[in-house]
Amino acid sequence: MTRTFAPNGIRSGWEAWIQEADRRAHTDHCGRSDTRGGNMSQAIVVGVDGSDYAERAVEWAAAEAILRRHRLHLVHAVESWPYRAPLFAPPQTVDLMARIGRDVLNGAQERARERWPDLEITAALVSDDTAHALRGQSADAFELVLGHRGLGGFAGLMLGTTSLRVAARSTVPVVIVRGEGGRGGDITVGIDLRKDADAILRYAFDTAALQGARLRILHAWRISQTLVEAGFAPDRTKVEGELFDRLVSAAGPWRAKYPQVEVVPEIAVDHPVAALANASHSARLLVVGTHARSWTAPRLGSAAHGTIHHAHCPVAVVPAQ
């Protein structure tokens, strides 16, 4: 079940996002707009390791920093000796790894500055476990951006272990840059109507408004096969109608705050991971949430975990409040 609330037209594609960052950077440079509207003390943090995946993440993060008027902060981690260095490595290995890390950071800075010369960029070379370094450097950030696989990944893995570990425990939104992300224009957010969705809806509406994109709000449900076999199959039309009304109600306060955003509520009869993965084919960004905090950090649920493994576009994982 789908219905559209459309106040205006939209642009499409991840390319439009990058182009909008280029346009804004140009107008800011030419003095036609105020670049100080955002919080430059807050950062968009991105992990870099010299891989093509990280290079795409830096491009995504730089465009995001331009659009949100935040600082771009590059992070490279050098695994601590002796536990992470190769066995029987010569004594100078750690120094060599640090020099390579500085070269990686300098190269990423130069490429970002070449395209966006007025973007404020900082960098940090951290001697620590990669996931721990990224969490520490992004603790006060607006969001953390990662490539879906780094130099240490195997070709058969759909998601690097570092990205998954960080997404599971970060206290700020984590964007995992993967897929094409340019074949369609929607921001798609998946929500669980049984839980508080304000944090994820806030992020999704804000991002859609920022990019001039349509927002697709998706809730997926499945008919219990056990109930069907016991003869208690629900009235699908009635259930979908009730769920749709709840979806519209959950989005209501955010539609009032962001009236410029075109909203498409949708109920899908499918497994949540399958529904979100299918939606990602035509999305520029997929937004999912974590479960409530466990000990000191949020944790991924099965739907979010499956979605970030199988999505065909960048995925933003928003921590629960």
C-alpha positions as CSV (number, residue, x, y, z in Angstrom):
1,M,0.0,0.0,0.0
2,T,1.5,3.3,-1.1
3,R,0.3,6.9,-1.0
4,T,2.2,10.1,-1.9
5,F,2.2,13.5,-0.2
6,A,4.0,15.7,-2.8
7,P,4.5,19.4,-2.3
8,N,7.0,19.9,-5.1
9,G,9.3,18.2,-7.6
10,I,12.5,16.3,-6.8
11,R,15.9,15.8,-8.2
12,S,17.2,12.2,-8.6
13,G,20.3,10.3,-8.1
14,W,23.4,10.2,-5.9
15,E,25.1,12.2,-8.7
16,A,22.7,15.0,-8.0
17,W,23.8,15.0,-4.3
18,I,27.5,15.4,-5.4
19,Q,26.5,18.0,-7.9
20,E,24.5,19.9,-5.3
21,A,27.6,19.9,-3.1
22,D,29.7,21.3,-6.0
23,R,27.1,24.0,-6.7
24,R,26.9,25.1,-3.1
25,A,30.7,25.1,-2.7
26,H,30.9,27.3,-5.9
27,T,28.2,29.7,-4.7
28,D,29.8,29.9,-1.2
29,H,33.2,30.6,-2.8
30,C,31.7,33.3,-5.0
31,G,30.2,35.0,-2.0
32,R,26.6,34.5,-2.9
33,S,25.6,32.6,0.2
34,D,26.7,32.3,3.8
35,T,28.9,29.3,4.6
36,R,28.7,29.8,8.3
37,G,25.1,28.6,8.8
38,G,26.2,25.2,10.0
39,N,28.3,24.1,12.9
40,M,31.9,23.9,11.7
41,S,33.1,22.6,15.0
42,Q,31.1,19.4,14.4
43,A,32.6,17.0,12.0
44,I,31.7,14.5,9.3
45,V,34.3,11.8,10.1
46,V,35.5,9.4,7.5
47,G,37.8,6.4,7.7
48,V,40.5,6.2,5.1
49,D,42.9,3.3,4.3
50,G,43.9,3.9,0.7
51,S,41.4,1.5,-0.9
52,D,39.0,2.4,-3.6
53,Y,36.1,1.8,-1.2
54,A,37.5,4.4,1.2
55,E,38.1,6.9,-1.6
56,R,34.4,6.7,-2.5
57,A,33.6,7.2,1.2
58,V,35.7,10.3,1.3
59,E,33.9,11.7,-1.7
60,W,30.5,11.0,-0.1
61,A,31.6,12.5,3.2
62,A,33.1,15.6,1.6
63,A,29.8,16.2,-0.2
64,E,27.9,15.7,3.0
65,A,30.2,18.1,4.8
66,I,29.6,20.8,2.2
67,L,25.8,20.3,2.2
68,R,25.6,20.3,6.0
69,R,28.3,23.0,6.5
70,H,30.4,20.8,8.8
71,R,34.1,20.1,9.0
72,L,35.5,17.0,7.2
73,H,37.7,14.9,9.5
74,L,39.8,12.1,8.0
75,V,41.0,9.2,10.2
76,H,43.5,6.5,9.5
77,A,44.4,3.9,12.1
78,V,47.7,2.2,12.5
79,E,47.3,-1.1,14.4
80,S,49.3,-1.2,17.6
81,W,52.5,-3.2,17.9
82,P,53.0,-6.0,18.7
83,Y,49.5,-7.5,18.4
84,R,48.5,-6.3,15.0
85,A,51.8,-6.1,13.2
86,P,52.7,-9.0,10.9
87,L,54.5,-11.9,12.6
88,F,58.3,-11.7,12.4
89,A,58.1,-8.2,11.0
90,P,61.3,-6.1,11.2
91,P,61.5,-3.4,14.0
92,Q,60.9,-0.6,11.5
93,T,57.6,-2.0,10.4
94,V,55.5,0.2,12.7
95,D,57.3,3.4,11.6
96,L,56.8,2.3,8.0
97,M,53.1,1.7,8.6
98,A,52.8,5.2,10.2
99,R,54.5,6.8,7.2
100,I,52.2,5.0,4.8
101,G,49.3,6.1,7.0
102,R,50.4,9.8,6.7
103,D,50.7,9.4,2.9
104,V,47.2,7.9,2.8
105,L,45.8,10.9,4.8
106,N,47.7,13.5,2.8
107,G,46.5,12.0,-0.5
108,A,42.9,12.0,0.7
109,Q,43.1,15.6,1.8
110,E,44.7,16.7,-1.4
111,R,42.0,15.1,-3.5
112,A,39.2,16.5,-1.4
113,R,40.7,20.0,-1.4
114,E,41.2,19.9,-5.1
115,R,37.5,19.5,-5.7
116,W,36.3,21.6,-2.7
117,P,39.0,24.1,-1.9
118,D,37.0,26.0,0.8
119,L,36.0,22.9,2.8
120,E,37.6,22.8,6.2
121,I,39.5,19.5,6.5
122,T,41.3,18.0,9.5
123,A,43.0,14.6,9.8
124,A,44.2,12.2,12.5
125,L,46.6,9.3,12.4
126,V,45.7,7.1,15.3
127,S,47.6,4.1,16.8
128,D,44.8,1.8,17.8
129,D,42.5,-0.9,16.8
130,T,40.6,0.4,13.7
131,A,37.1,0.1,15.1
132,H,38.1,1.6,18.4
133,A,39.9,4.5,16.7
134,L,36.9,5.3,14.5
135,R,34.5,5.3,17.5
136,G,36.8,7.5,19.5
137,Q,37.4,10.0,16.8
138,S,33.6,10.2,16.0
139,A,32.3,10.4,19.5
140,D,31.3,14.0,19.2
141,A,30.8,14.0,15.4
142,F,27.6,14.5,13.4
143,E,28.1,11.2,11.7
144,L,30.8,8.7,10.7
145,V,31.3,7.5,7.0
146,L,32.9,4.3,6.0
147,G,33.6,2.3,2.9
148,H,31.8,-1.0,2.9
149,R,35.1,-2.9,2.6
150,G,38.7,-2.0,3.1
151,L,42.1,-3.3,2.1
152,G,41.9,-6.1,4.6
153,G,38.6,-7.4,3.1
154,F,38.2,-10.6,1.1
155,A,36.5,-10.3,-2.3
156,G,33.7,-12.6,-1.2
157,L,32.7,-10.5,1.8
158,M,29.8,-8.1,1.2
159,L,30.6,-6.0,4.2
160,G,33.9,-5.5,6.0
161,T,34.1,-6.6,9.7
162,T,35.3,-3.1,10.8
163,S,32.3,-1.4,9.2
164,L,29.9,-3.9,10.8
165,R,31.6,-3.6,14.3
166,V,31.5,0.2,14.2
167,A,27.9,0.4,12.9
168,A,26.8,-1.9,15.7
169,R,28.3,0.2,18.5
170,S,28.5,3.8,17.3
171,T,26.6,6.4,19.2
172,V,26.4,8.6,16.1
173,P,24.9,7.8,12.7
174,V,27.1,5.6,10.6
175,V,26.9,5.8,6.8
176,I,28.3,2.8,4.9
177,V,29.0,3.8,1.3
178,R,28.3,0.9,-1.1
179,G,26.4,0.1,-4.3
180,E,25.6,2.5,-7.1
181,G,23.4,4.9,-5.2
182,G,22.6,6.9,-8.3
183,R,19.9,5.0,-10.2
184,G,17.0,6.6,-8.2
185,G,16.3,9.6,-6.2
186,D,14.5,8.5,-3.0
187,I,15.7,8.6,0.5
188,T,14.2,5.4,1.9
189,V,13.8,4.8,5.6
190,G,12.6,1.5,7.2
191,I,10.9,1.8,10.5
192,D,9.5,-0.6,13.0
193,L,6.0,0.6,14.2
194,R,6.4,-1.2,17.5
195,K,9.3,1.0,18.5
196,D,10.1,4.7,18.9
197,A,11.1,5.9,15.5
198,D,11.7,9.6,16.2
199,A,15.6,9.5,15.9
200,I,15.5,7.7,12.6
201,L,12.7,9.8,11.2
202,R,14.5,13.0,12.3
203,Y,17.6,12.0,10.4
204,A,15.7,10.8,7.3
205,F,13.5,13.9,7.0
206,D,16.5,16.2,7.6
207,T,18.5,14.4,4.9
208,A,15.7,14.5,2.4
209,A,15.1,18.2,3.0
210,L,18.9,18.9,2.6
211,Q,19.1,17.0,-0.7
212,G,15.7,18.0,-2.1
213,A,14.8,14.3,-2.3
214,R,11.6,12.4,-1.9
215,L,11.3,10.4,1.3
216,R,9.9,6.9,1.2
217,I,8.9,5.6,4.6
218,L,8.6,1.8,4.6
219,H,7.2,-0.7,7.1
220,A,7.3,-4.4,6.3
221,W,5.3,-7.2,7.9
222,R,4.6,-10.8,7.2
223,I,1.6,-13.0,7.8
224,S,2.4,-15.7,10.3
225,Q,2.4,-19.1,8.7
226,T,1.6,-20.7,12.0
227,L,-1.6,-18.6,12.3
228,V,-2.5,-19.4,8.7
229,E,-2.1,-23.2,9.3
230,A,-4.2,-22.9,12.5
231,G,-7.0,-21.1,10.5
232,F,-6.5,-17.7,12.0
233,A,-5.2,-15.8,9.0
234,P,-5.7,-12.1,9.5
235,D,-7.7,-9.8,7.1
236,R,-4.8,-8.6,5.0
237,T,-6.6,-5.5,3.7
238,K,-7.7,-4.5,7.2
239,V,-4.2,-5.0,8.7
240,E,-2.5,-3.1,5.9
241,G,-4.9,-0.2,6.4
242,E,-4.3,-0.1,10.1
243,L,-0.5,-0.2,9.6
244,F,-0.7,2.5,7.0
245,D,-2.6,4.8,9.3
246,R,0.0,4.2,12.0
247,L,2.8,4.9,9.6
248,V,1.2,8.2,8.5
249,S,0.6,9.1,12.2
250,A,4.3,8.4,13.1
251,A,5.5,10.6,10.2
252,G,3.0,13.4,10.9
253,P,5.0,15.6,13.3
254,W,8.0,15.4,11.0
255,R,5.9,16.2,7.9
256,A,4.8,19.3,9.7
257,K,8.4,20.3,10.5
258,Y,9.6,19.6,7.0
259,P,6.6,20.6,4.7
260,Q,8.9,20.8,1.7
261,V,9.6,17.1,1.7
262,E,7.6,14.8,-0.5
263,V,6.6,11.8,1.5
264,V,5.6,8.3,0.3
265,P,4.4,6.0,3.1
266,E,4.5,2.3,2.1
267,I,3.4,-1.0,3.7
268,A,5.1,-4.0,2.2
269,V,4.1,-7.6,2.9
270,D,7.6,-9.1,3.0
271,H,10.5,-9.8,5.3
272,P,12.0,-6.5,6.4
273,V,15.5,-7.2,5.0
274,A,14.0,-8.3,1.6
275,A,11.8,-5.2,1.4
276,L,14.6,-2.8,2.3
277,A,17.1,-4.5,-0.1
278,N,14.6,-4.3,-2.9
279,A,13.9,-0.6,-2.1
280,S,17.6,0.1,-2.2
281,H,17.8,-0.6,-5.9
282,S,16.1,2.7,-6.6
283,A,17.3,4.7,-3.6
284,R,20.2,7.2,-3.2
285,L,20.3,6.4,0.6
286,L,18.7,3.8,2.8
287,V,18.2,4.7,6.5
288,V,17.8,2.0,9.2
289,G,18.0,2.0,12.9
290,T,19.6,0.1,15.8
291,H,18.0,-1.5,18.8
292,A,18.0,0.2,22.2
293,R,21.3,0.6,24.0
294,S,22.9,-2.5,25.4
295,W,25.4,-1.6,28.1
296,T,27.2,1.4,26.7
297,A,26.2,1.4,23.0
298,P,23.4,0.6,20.6
299,R,23.3,-2.8,18.9
300,L,22.2,-3.9,15.5
301,G,19.0,-5.9,15.1
302,S,18.6,-8.7,12.6
303,A,16.8,-6.4,10.1
304,A,19.5,-3.7,10.2
305,H,22.3,-6.3,10.1
306,G,20.8,-8.0,7.1
307,T,20.0,-4.8,5.3
308,I,23.5,-3.4,5.5
309,H,24.8,-6.7,4.1
310,H,22.5,-6.7,1.1
311,A,21.7,-3.1,0.2
312,H,22.5,-1.7,-3.3
313,C,23.1,1.9,-2.1
314,P,24.7,3.7,0.8
315,V,23.1,2.8,4.1
316,A,22.8,5.2,7.1
317,V,22.6,3.3,10.5
318,V,21.0,5.6,13.1
319,P,21.4,4.8,16.8
320,A,18.4,4.5,18.9
321,Q,17.7,7.3,21.3
